[in-house]
Amino acid sequence: MIDTNRINDLIGADAYGSDDEKIGSVEQVYLDDQTQEPTWVTIKTGLFGTSESFAPLKDASFDGNRVRVAYPKDMVKDAPRISSDGSITREEEASLYQYYGNETPAPSAPLYDQDADITGRTGRDDASHGYDTSGPNTDDAMTRSEEQLHVGTEKIETGRARLRKYIVTEQVTQTVPVSHEEITVTREPITDANIGDALAGGELTEEEHEVVLTGERVVTSKETVPVERVSLGTETVTEQQQVTADVSHEEIEVVDPQVDTDPSR
């Protein structure tokens, strides 16, 4: 059971189902008129929070930010539609208990929302019934209330990014100097300096002389070397967004004042 001292903290809190799926936000809290214990909440659901669903607070928990009811999200969203006008009848409550599979309580006075007193007076919206403040048990003033807009943020997943490594093959062209030997023929006249070498082989002979030619050829080899490290990170970018919502408030005016201008009568 949720502490009755934290009832006001429930209003506007995020509501989650037993499957940890977010249902919506708490709009109203209904108290048992006999025990004043919180019994039901209405949860804003729908695409823009335009619908309200009743959910029991039995076995629910509240950590100050989130209300977690004991039923899954889809079950709460499909609950019987009952007007959240400040009170629910015993018949309406019985249909909710039957839907959620709980034992229907013994008949008693209707339940009222968290702004109601034991007379059933509510002060949530224009659809609430009026109440005569001129009775013997009331004071001489009205309470004017208004809605306050609370705007916050929640972190959701907006996308994913990943790194993928793949191989790309490309052609690389480089210019390499390559050397080789070519044959050259040198002729020199007979002189006193070389005549001895010229006559060493005889006067008329046949012979061959061989020279080995060499040259360079291009060879290639490859090696794999690391060139850089790449990693993914995130950075927070803050931007301004405008939020527009309808906020209601009460106005108090004097209606048809009846003043006796002749007190002597």
C-alpha positions in Angstrom: 0.0 0.0 0.0 1.3 3.5 -0.9 1.8 5.8 2.0 -1.1 8.3 2.3 1.4 11.1 3.0 2.7 10.8 -0.5 -0.6 11.0 -2.4 0.2 14.5 -3.8 3.5 13.2 -5.1 1.7 10.7 -7.2 0.1 13.4 -9.4 2.2 13.7 -12.6 4.4 10.8 -11.8 5.3 8.3 -14.6 3.3 5.1 -14.4 4.7 1.7 -15.4 3.2 -1.7 -15.7 4.3 -4.9 -14.1 6.1 -5.6 -17.5 8.2 -2.5 -16.9 6.5 -0.8 -19.9 5.6 2.9 -19.5 1.9 3.4 -19.5 1.6 7.2 -19.1 1.5 9.7 -16.3 -0.8 9.8 -13.2 -3.6 12.3 -13.6 -5.8 11.7 -10.5 -5.7 9.7 -7.3 -9.0 8.2 -5.9 -9.4 7.7 -2.1 -11.8 5.3 -0.4 -14.3 7.6 1.3 -14.4 5.4 4.4 -10.7 4.8 5.0 -9.2 7.6 3.0 -6.7 5.1 1.6 -5.5 5.6 -2.0 -7.3 2.9 -4.0 -7.3 3.9 -7.7 -5.3 6.2 -10.0 -6.2 7.4 -13.5 -3.3 7.3 -16.0 -3.0 9.4 -19.0 -2.6 7.2 -22.1 -2.9 7.6 -25.8 -0.6 9.3 -28.3 -0.9 12.7 -26.7 -2.2 11.7 -23.3 -5.8 12.4 -24.3 -7.3 9.3 -22.6 -7.3 8.2 -19.0 -7.4 4.6 -17.7 -8.1 3.4 -14.2 -5.6 1.2 -12.4 -5.7 -0.2 -8.9 -3.1 0.8 -6.4 -3.3 -2.6 -4.6 0.2 -4.1 -4.6 1.5 -1.0 -6.4 4.9 0.7 -5.5 6.1 4.3 -5.7 9.7 5.3 -5.5 9.1 9.1 -5.6 9.4 9.3 -9.4 7.7 6.2 -10.8 4.5 4.4 -9.9 4.6 0.7 -10.8 1.2 -1.0 -10.8 0.7 -4.8 -10.5 -0.7 -5.2 -14.0 0.9 -5.1 -17.5 0.6 -2.0 -19.7 -1.9 -3.5 -22.2 -4.2 -4.6 -19.5 -4.4 -1.1 -18.0 -4.9 0.6 -21.3 -7.8 -1.8 -22.1 -9.6 -1.3 -18.7 -13.3 -0.3 -18.8 -13.8 3.3 -19.7 -15.2 5.3 -16.7 -15.6 9.0 -16.6 -12.9 10.5 -14.4 -15.1 13.3 -13.1 -14.2 13.3 -9.5 -16.0 10.2 -8.2 -16.9 6.7 -9.3 -20.0 4.8 -8.3 -19.9 1.4 -6.5 -21.1 -0.2 -9.7 -18.3 1.3 -11.7 -15.8 0.3 -9.1 -17.2 -3.3 -9.1 -16.7 -3.5 -12.9 -13.1 -2.4 -12.5 -12.5 -5.0 -9.7 -14.1 -7.6 -11.9 -11.9 -6.7 -14.9 -8.7 -6.8 -12.8 -9.7 -10.0 -11.2 -9.9 -8.7 -7.6 -12.5 -9.4 -5.0 -15.2 -6.7 -5.1 -15.3 -4.8 -1.8 -18.4 -4.6 0.3 -20.9 -1.8 -0.6 -20.0 1.6 0.9 -20.0 5.2 -0.1 -18.6 6.2 -3.6 -14.9 6.8 -4.0 -13.6 10.3 -4.6 -10.5 11.8 -6.1 -7.5 13.1 -4.1 -9.0 16.6 -3.9 -12.3 15.4 -2.3 -13.4 15.5 1.3 -15.8 13.2 3.0 -18.8 15.0 1.6 -17.7 14.3 -2.0 -16.8 17.8 -2.9 -14.1 18.1 -5.6 -12.1 20.9 -7.1 -10.4 19.6 -10.2 -12.2 21.0 -13.2 -15.2 22.9 -14.5 -17.2 19.6 -14.8 -17.1 19.2 -10.9 -20.4 19.8 -9.1 -20.8 23.0 -7.2 -21.0 23.1 -3.4 -22.8 25.6 -1.2 -20.3 27.3 1.1 -23.0 29.2 3.0 -23.9 26.2 5.2 -23.3 26.1 9.0 -20.3 23.8 8.7 -18.3 25.8 6.1 -16.3 29.0 6.3 -17.0 32.2 4.3 -14.4 31.7 1.6 -13.8 29.7 -1.6 -10.6 28.0 -2.6 -9.4 28.8 -6.1 -7.2 26.3 -7.7 -5.2 26.1 -10.9 -3.1 23.6 -12.8 0.6 23.9 -13.0 2.6 22.6 -15.9 5.6 20.5 -15.0 7.9 19.8 -17.9 10.8 17.3 -17.7 12.8 15.1 -20.0 13.4 11.4 -20.3 16.2 9.6 -22.1 15.1 7.5 -25.1 16.9 5.7 -27.8 17.0 7.8 -31.0 19.3 5.7 -33.2 22.4 3.5 -33.3 25.8 3.7 -34.9 28.4 1.0 -35.4 31.9 0.6 -36.8 32.5 -1.9 -39.6 35.9 -2.8 -41.1 36.2 -4.0 -44.7 39.0 -4.5 -47.2 39.4 -2.2 -50.2 41.9 -3.1 -52.9 43.4 -0.4 -55.1 46.3 -0.2 -57.5 49.5 1.7 -56.5 51.9 2.9 -59.2 55.5 3.8 -58.3 58.5 4.6 -60.5 61.6 2.5 -59.8 65.0 3.0 -61.4 66.2 -0.3 -63.0 69.8 -0.7 -64.4 71.2 -3.3 -66.9 74.5 -3.8 -68.8 74.9 -3.4 -72.5 77.8 -4.6 -74.7 80.3 -2.1 -76.0 83.1 -2.6 -78.6 86.3 -0.8 -78.1 88.9 -0.6 -80.9 92.4 0.7 -80.3 95.4 1.0 -82.7 98.5 -1.1 -82.2 101.2 0.8 -80.5 104.5 0.1 -78.8 102.6 -0.2 -75.6 100.2 -3.0 -76.6 102.1 -4.8 -79.5 103.3 -7.5 -77.1 99.6 -8.4 -76.2 98.7 -8.4 -79.8 101.3 -10.9 -80.9 100.9 -13.2 -77.9 98.3 -15.4 -79.6 100.0 -16.1 -82.9 99.8 -14.6 -86.3 96.5 -16.1 -87.6 94.2 -17.8 -85.1 90.5 -18.3 -84.3 89.2 -17.6 -80.8 86.1 -16.4 -78.9 85.8 -14.1 -76.0 82.7 -14.0 -73.8 81.3 -11.2 -71.5 78.5 -11.8 -69.0 75.9 -9.1 -69.0 73.8 -8.3 -65.8 70.7 -6.3 -65.2 68.2 -5.4 -62.4 64.6 -6.5 -62.3 61.8 -5.2 -60.2 60.6 -7.3 -57.3 57.7 -6.4 -54.9 56.7 -7.5 -51.4 53.9 -6.3 -49.0 53.6 -6.1 -45.3 50.6 -5.1 -43.1 51.2 -2.3 -40.7 48.8 -0.5 -38.3 48.1 3.1 -39.4 45.4 4.5 -37.0 42.9 3.6 -34.3 39.1 4.4 -34.8 36.5 4.3 -32.1 32.9 5.5 -31.6 31.9 8.0 -28.9 28.9 10.2 -28.1 28.6 13.9 -27.3 25.6 15.6 -25.8 24.1 18.4 -27.9 21.5 20.6 -26.1 18.8 22.3 -28.1 15.7 24.3 -27.1 12.3 22.9 -27.8 9.0 24.6 -27.1 6.3 22.7 -25.2 2.7 23.8 -25.5 0.0 22.4 -23.2 -3.4 23.5 -22.0 -3.4 24.6 -18.4 -6.7 25.3 -16.6 -7.4 27.5 -13.6 -10.4 28.5 -11.7 -11.9 32.0 -11.6 -14.2 33.3 -8.8 -16.8 35.9 -9.6 -19.8 37.4 -7.9 -23.0 36.1 -9.4 -26.3 38.0 -9.1 -25.6 39.8 -5.8 -28.8 40.3 -3.8 -28.5 43.3 -1.5 -31.4 44.6 0.5 -31.3 48.4 0.0 -33.9 49.0 2.7 -32.7 47.2 5.9 -35.7 48.8 7.8 -38.2 46.5 6.0 
